[in-house]
């Protein structure tokens, strides 16, 4: 039976894709394709019927098949960012892969929230303004799921505490996106040691970061909003061709900025959670406040 040795469980828009790409480029590591398989959160995603066109595996046999091509000495991993938020996920993972290592990426929750919103806006998945969603406090039914995705996913304390209740602290590694951006060599060296990977070359790390861009018209936006279209293009097209296509159909724009009033609302929402997280992790997160 081939199952992951480690799982990147989130948070969304906190650097998990960069981490996935770094690991995928290491010959000692086998990463699932697609990146997010959502096996341990499939029930929740189906029940909530979230607006994303999610890929998910519901059968353990099918889950195992994702890793069948891994070589004997490779470390196996997957990265499903939905795993951090849902309450029952840590217990599900523990039951099936009790010795798995858990990796968590965190980002300033306000920046994470706005980045998540901009991604969905880019995909044509949200029609409301960020300000309206945040000020709804999740009480407006039509905006409740958006509030969950942008605001509640950034309430990290309870989410991380759940993993600590099911997994030994030695099995959990938490990183911050800002550290991965500023010093990827240091973060990856630490991660390779955590995963017991000895064969690595830090020179191979791809440090490119994406510019903010938007589809040039509504048709491209609607087409790009489909997970299956993006997944298909990713599989059949070489990276150079994909880059040219993005250059043709997308235009680089200056990244929008969050409004000060909305930022202040979010600061108040996250204040207690950040303080609890500081105590839990024994870290200083004053720059988030």
CORMO-V197697 format. One record per helix or strand of 2 or more residues. SS is the DSSP state (H for helix, E for strand). FROM is the first residue (numbers start at 1). LEN is the number of residues. If there is no record, write none. Layout:
BEGIN
<<SS | FROM | LEN> <SS | FROM | LEN>>
END
This chain:
BEGIN
<<E | 6 | 5> <H | 16 | 9> <E | 29 | 3> <H | 39 | 10> <H | 60 | 6> <E | 75 | 5> <H | 81 | 3> <H | 89 | 8> <E | 101 | 6> <H | 109 | 14> <H | 130 | 6> <H | 141 | 10> <H | 152 | 3> <H | 156 | 11> <H | 169 | 3> <E | 172 | 5> <H | 177 | 6> <H | 184 | 11> <H | 202 | 3> <E | 213 | 3> <H | 218 | 7> <H | 227 | 10> <H | 239 | 11> <E | 250 | 3> <H | 260 | 22> <H | 286 | 3>>
END
